């Protein structure tokens, strides 16, 4: 029998993997991809709570999260393209123009 | 409804393996393709939870549009040859992994008592297009309309950023 705990544990594992990815990856593209993992993990726990509590609000929040994430990814990738044109790299360490 | 443990464990295994590949694979192309696999298995898990509408939206928007956009950017920038000299690991590697595992331990401690406290039975709700749409266009109409405004602003931002990408870096007027 699969219970709520299984889904929450899976969501925690995915979130941890994404968190490690955000903190350890060197390229901006990989940071964005790991952020998608964070969003996916939280979406999973939202849907699991929605199912086990009998409330549709969790699934609606997931819907809005997906829409906002689409906008965020589009902006992020545009910034990556601009960064590559200007600096010819997408290493996050190279973004030090504002460093005094 | 009766959950079948077999499908859950198969999908959970695929999801964990794909998300590990997103973080650990060295080729950016493989990172993106692993995320496609992860999103696909997540969508299957949503169907297992009877959230059909959200599962299909996830498949259409994420795997269909967002990740293809990622693939376009990876291929346009030709990152495969770019990153080969980045053999040096991040300085935050040990630190980041430690913080991540500490988060997992804290998460497990926090949720263990909570999950034990309420042994919830799965409810009988089904997130079909009909039920989700009915709530979306009544109780959640204002956030839904505001989302369109957000997407419009995102389009403005992307267009202005893309114009900057094709200038030479100096402040020259854009034709």
HADDOCK unambig.tbl for C-alpha pairs under 7 A between the chains (distance, minus, plus):
assign (segid A and resid 1 and name CA) (segid B and resid 3 and name CA) 6.39 0.50 0.50
assign (segid A and resid 1 and name CA) (segid B and resid 5 and name CA) 6.13 0.50 0.50
assign (segid A and resid 2 and name CA) (segid B and resid 3 and name CA) 6.00 0.50 0.50
assign (segid A and resid 2 and name CA) (segid B and resid 5 and name CA) 5.85 0.50 0.50
assign (segid A and resid 5 and name CA) (segid B and resid 115 and name CA) 5.95 0.50 0.50
assign (segid A and resid 10 and name CA) (segid B and resid 12 and name CA) 6.87 0.50 0.50
assign (segid A and resid 12 and name CA) (segid B and resid 104 and name CA) 6.58 0.50 0.50
assign (segid A and resid 12 and name CA) (segid B and resid 107 and name CA) 6.86 0.50 0.50
assign (segid A and resid 13 and name CA) (segid B and resid 104 and name CA) 6.98 0.50 0.50
assign (segid A and resid 14 and name CA) (segid B and resid 16 and name CA) 6.43 0.50 0.50
assign (segid A and resid 14 and name CA) (segid B and resid 19 and name CA) 6.82 0.50 0.50
assign (segid A and resid 16 and name CA) (segid B and resid 100 and name CA) 5.44 0.50 0.50
assign (segid A and resid 16 and name CA) (segid B and resid 101 and name CA) 6.97 0.50 0.50
assign (segid A and resid 16 and name CA) (segid B and resid 103 and name CA) 6.98 0.50 0.50
assign (segid A and resid 16 and name CA) (segid B and resid 104 and name CA) 6.08 0.50 0.50
assign (segid A and resid 17 and name CA) (segid B and resid 19 and name CA) 6.85 0.50 0.50
assign (segid A and resid 17 and name CA) (segid B and resid 20 and name CA) 6.54 0.50 0.50
assign (segid A and resid 19 and name CA) (segid B and resid 100 and name CA) 6.00 0.50 0.50
assign (segid A and resid 20 and name CA) (segid B and resid 96 and name CA) 5.52 0.50 0.50
assign (segid A and resid 20 and name CA) (segid B and resid 97 and name CA) 5.42 0.50 0.50
assign (segid A and resid 20 and name CA) (segid B and resid 100 and name CA) 5.34 0.50 0.50
assign (segid A and resid 21 and name CA) (segid B and resid 23 and name CA) 5.19 0.50 0.50
assign (segid A and resid 23 and name CA) (segid B and resid 92 and name CA) 6.81 0.50 0.50
assign (segid A and resid 23 and name CA) (segid B and resid 96 and name CA) 5.16 0.50 0.50
assign (segid A and resid 24 and name CA) (segid B and resid 90 and name CA) 5.97 0.50 0.50
assign (segid A and resid 24 and name CA) (segid B and resid 92 and name CA) 5.59 0.50 0.50
assign (segid A and resid 24 and name CA) (segid B and resid 93 and name CA) 4.95 0.50 0.50
assign (segid A and resid 24 and name CA) (segid B and resid 96 and name CA) 5.71 0.50 0.50
assign (segid A and resid 25 and name CA) (segid B and resid 90 and name CA) 6.68 0.50 0.50
assign (segid A and resid 26 and name CA) (segid B and resid 90 and name CA) 6.05 0.50 0.50
assign (segid A and resid 34 and name CA) (segid B and resid 23 and name CA) 6.84 0.50 0.50
assign (segid A and resid 48 and name CA) (segid B and resid 49 and name CA) 6.83 0.50 0.50
assign (segid A and resid 51 and name CA) (segid B and resid 49 and name CA) 6.44 0.50 0.50
assign (segid A and resid 51 and name CA) (segid B and resid 122 and name CA) 6.21 0.50 0.50
assign (segid A and resid 51 and name CA) (segid B and resid 123 and name CA) 5.96 0.50 0.50
assign (segid A and resid 51 and name CA) (segid B and resid 125 and name CA) 6.59 0.50 0.50
assign (segid A and resid 52 and name CA) (segid B and resid 120 and name CA) 6.18 0.50 0.50
assign (segid A and resid 52 and name CA) (segid B and resid 121 and name CA) 6.15 0.50 0.50
assign (segid A and resid 52 and name CA) (segid B and resid 122 and name CA) 4.45 0.50 0.50
assign (segid A and resid 52 and name CA) (segid B and resid 123 and name CA) 5.38 0.50 0.50
assign (segid A and resid 53 and name CA) (segid B and resid 123 and name CA) 6.51 0.50 0.50
assign (segid A and resid 54 and name CA) (segid B and resid 123 and name CA) 5.09 0.50 0.50
assign (segid A and resid 54 and name CA) (segid B and resid 125 and name CA) 5.88 0.50 0.50
assign (segid A and resid 59 and name CA) (segid B and resid 54 and name CA) 6.60 0.50 0.50
assign (segid A and resid 63 and name CA) (segid B and resid 54 and name CA) 6.31 0.50 0.50
assign (segid A and resid 70 and name CA) (segid B and resid 66 and name CA) 6.39 0.50 0.50
assign (segid A and resid 71 and name CA) (segid B and resid 151 and name CA) 6.09 0.50 0.50
assign (segid A and resid 71 and name CA) (segid B and resid 154 and name CA) 5.87 0.50 0.50
assign (segid A and resid 75 and name CA) (segid B and resid 154 and name CA) 6.66 0.50 0.50
assign (segid A and resid 75 and name CA) (segid B and resid 157 and name CA) 6.96 0.50 0.50
assign (segid A and resid 75 and name CA) (segid B and resid 158 and name CA) 5.83 0.50 0.50
assign (segid A and resid 78 and name CA) (segid B and resid 158 and name CA) 6.06 0.50 0.50
assign (segid A and resid 78 and name CA) (segid B and resid 161 and name CA) 6.42 0.50 0.50
assign (segid A and resid 78 and name CA) (segid B and resid 162 and name CA) 6.64 0.50 0.50
assign (segid A and resid 79 and name CA) (segid B and resid 161 and name CA) 6.89 0.50 0.50
assign (segid A and resid 82 and name CA) (segid B and resid 161 and name CA) 6.93 0.50 0.50
assign (segid A and resid 82 and name CA) (segid B and resid 164 and name CA) 7.00 0.50 0.50
assign (segid A and resid 82 and name CA) (segid B and resid 165 and name CA) 4.64 0.50 0.50
assign (segid A and resid 85 and name CA) (segid B and resid 165 and name CA) 6.13 0.50 0.50
assign (segid A and resid 86 and name CA) (segid B and resid 169 and name CA) 6.63 0.50 0.50
